[in-house]
Amino acid sequence: MPITVERKQEVIKNFALHEGDTGSSDVQIALMTERISHIQEHLKTFPKDNNSRRGLLKLVAKRRKLLDYLRATNEDRYKAIIAKLNIRK
């Protein structure tokens, strides 16, 4: 089950840098984190679903690349989004 439209709009509103922002690194990372958590829940129920597992690994790698980019360009925003999403300790 994909992310609902309402939940997606809520995530965009919480992480947007300005009005109408849907493509910034912050928003993309937040949306990927939502999808990753959803797929993780799916894999707890269906542990042999290798197609979903591959998709999860691809999403995690893409999020990692965006986080690396954000850390290289603006470390303050990187630290803020890490703390807000509780990705690392």
C-alpha positions in Angstrom: 0.0 0.0 0.0 1.6 3.3 -1.1 1.8 6.4 1.0 -1.6 8.2 1.1 -2.0 11.6 -0.6 -2.7 13.2 2.8 0.4 11.7 4.4 2.5 12.8 1.5 1.2 16.4 1.6 1.8 16.4 5.4 5.5 15.3 4.9 6.0 17.9 2.2 4.5 20.6 4.4 6.8 19.7 7.3 10.0 19.6 5.3 9.5 22.2 2.5 12.0 25.0 2.6 9.5 27.4 1.0 5.9 27.5 -0.3 5.4 25.0 -3.2 8.7 23.2 -2.5 8.4 19.5 -3.5 11.9 18.8 -5.0 14.4 19.9 -2.4 16.7 17.3 -0.9 15.0 17.7 2.5 11.6 16.8 1.0 12.9 13.9 -1.1 14.8 12.4 1.9 11.7 12.7 4.1 9.5 11.0 1.4 12.0 8.2 0.9 12.2 7.7 4.6 8.4 7.2 4.7 8.5 4.7 1.9 11.4 2.9 3.5 9.6 2.5 6.8 6.5 1.2 4.9 8.5 -1.4 3.0 10.2 -2.5 6.2 6.8 -3.2 7.8 5.8 -5.1 4.6 8.9 -7.2 4.9 8.2 -8.1 8.5 5.0 -9.7 7.3 6.4 -11.2 4.0 10.1 -12.0 4.7 10.6 -13.9 1.4 9.5 -11.0 -0.8 12.8 -10.5 -2.6 11.5 -7.9 -5.1 10.4 -5.6 -2.3 13.8 -6.2 -0.5 15.6 -5.1 -3.7 13.4 -2.0 -4.0 14.2 -1.2 -0.3 17.9 -1.5 -0.9 17.7 0.8 -3.9 15.7 3.4 -1.9 18.2 3.3 0.9 21.1 3.8 -1.5 19.3 6.7 -3.2 18.6 8.3 0.2 22.2 7.8 1.2 23.4 9.7 -1.9 21.0 12.6 -1.2 22.2 12.7 2.4 25.8 12.8 1.2 25.0 15.6 -1.2 23.2 17.6 1.5 26.1 17.1 4.0 28.6 18.3 1.4 26.5 21.4 0.5 24.9 22.4 3.7 25.9 20.6 6.9 23.4 22.5 9.1 20.4 21.3 7.1 22.0 17.8 7.0 22.2 17.6 10.8 18.7 19.1 11.2 17.1 16.5 8.9 19.0 13.6 10.5 17.7 14.7 13.9 14.1 15.4 12.7 13.8 12.0 10.9 15.7 10.2 13.7 17.7 8.3 11.0 20.9 8.0 13.1 21.8 8.3 16.8 
